[in-house]
Amino acid sequence: MLSEEHATSGYETSTGIYHSLLPFPTHLPLHSSVLTLPSYLFSLPLPSVSHPCFIDASTGTTLTFTSLRHLVSLAAFRLLSHHGLKPHDVVLLVAPNSLYFPVVSLAILSLGAILSPANPLLTRSEFESQITDCSPSLIVTTKSLSSKMSNLIPNPLLFIEDFISDLLTNPKPTVQAPLKLPCERMKTSDPAVLMYSSGTTGKSKGVICTHANLISMTHVLSHVWGGTGTGNGAGADTGTRDVYACVLPLFHMFGFSVFVMGVLATGATSVIVPDRFTPDRLMEAVRKYSVTRVPVVPPMLVMMTRKGHVAGGGGAGSLKEVVSSGAPLAREHMERFARCFPGVRLSQCYGLTETSGPVTLCDGVEGLLHISIGRVIPTMEAKIMDISNGESLAPNNIGELCLRGPSVMQGYLRNKEATSIAIDKEGWLRTGDLCYIDSHGCVYVVDRIKELIKYKAYQVAPAELEEILSSHQEIQDVAVTSHPDEEAGEIPMACVVRKSGSKIKEIDIIVFIRDKVAPYKKIRKVIFLDSIPRSPSGKILRWRLRSRISNLNKIDVQARL
């Protein structure tokens, strides 16, 4: 029973656990033939034959739900018959967003093979490291990436362009349904996707998510976004009327979970905007295809607000919501967005590669501007853990966010130590994020625990200082980190990227923030950089930042000698 005091927050006093208050079916409607994510997706009621599933914004090429299902079946048959792909084989997929990224992904998963998508921007040495870790039997990529990917494994590269062209021109043998494997060869607990964490604090780790993890997340997202509140999945009353613009990288869990899983299950349309993200390309797609919802990462949103004059009166009236995730969003950027896009709801959500997608959503939270990252999704439990003693904390107390539920990963590939540190014996995943949950069940991120700066035993959150500094008119980008100090232990140091033409100096920044924070939070050192290292989702890669600072210090020492 929830105490009367905490009923609106979902907090259970006797256990210290927060539960979602959103109505939701108690179980997944699975049957014996649903063993993989594709078999679950294709077991849902499909929209009409002509209803578009994926649209390429640059060419107008369209895949309906029927043609997607057929093409996935053909691709799976070809991967099995021509390339010998077997259950549990790892396939490295290295490609930019395209209409056929979901096709190849679902074909691989339908065979029980393990999909490992990777960022095309990785260096060859980074690919070598990942390949050593996961031992793929096949690499699927594009011709433009062939020089970077060739001869990394014994088997030849499979180019998406040739593969899809061959399927379209030589579709025989015709397969009317997704390829089925003998049930005894597959379990929903088998690994499905192997994604590598962004490595914000060090070397990235291979995150193993099972088919059960992905199906659970898909079911939740289809319920939340399906539009009926009944969890009917594809073809729900308003789900099929929604149109999503896909500008997120599909190799990242945020993009993959939203577009290859959640949106597909609702029966909505995804408009894929290929090539490098620009606000102009996005808004052109919004106007042309009457896009209603756009998931983004913070750097994209910042770029959109700088082009706000284009969007504000440019025929983008269909746009109802922009959803930001991947990194904290500064209040200044939220307020600027509200001015540039009046009437458009700005929401935040929160998820991890380790949770197979978003685990908080602003669904049901009133208002157009959401400082919170939303409420915990159905099926997921949360705790706020005191970082000093491990005790569970009641609403409005800050501690580490811990999560438990069916979408939490199986573990890290060949890394039992890291897995045991991340997930305790009761199944709680330690996120490493400092958060609190208010009396309405809304979750707020304060900072990363490992990134807290300890100044004379005081804890300083870099994100708080970064938000203040980002409001300075001459600062393009900023990251705050610690700098060793003999007296204080650590002092807050700002790493600043100046805007073009700016001549701002260290003392200007120190004075700017001095009266805006408590004395122990003051910026006491500033260095200027050409760029801040960030992950594709916009997170500051602080370990790379520290490495860059170390190199600068070495150069400075050598210059003095």
Disulfide bonds with the S-S distance in Angstrom:
none
